[in-house]
Amino acid sequence: MTASITRRGFLAAGAVGAAMVG
């Protein structure tokens, strides 16, 4: 796995979490 995939996954999870919370 590459850093780009990990970073993208992390950002995606953060965006989804923020959307669900707010």
C-alpha positions in Angstrom: 0.0 0.0 0.0 1.2 3.5 -0.8 1.1 6.7 1.2 -1.3 8.2 -1.3 -3.9 5.5 -0.7 -3.6 5.8 3.0 -3.8 9.6 2.9 -6.8 9.5 0.6 -8.6 6.9 2.8 -7.9 9.0 5.9 -9.2 12.1 4.3 -12.3 10.3 3.0 -13.0 8.8 6.5 -12.6 12.3 8.0 -14.9 13.9 5.5 -17.6 11.2 6.0 -17.3 11.5 9.8 -17.6 15.3 9.7 -20.6 15.0 7.4 -22.3 12.6 9.7 -21.6 14.7 12.8 -22.5 18.1 11.3 
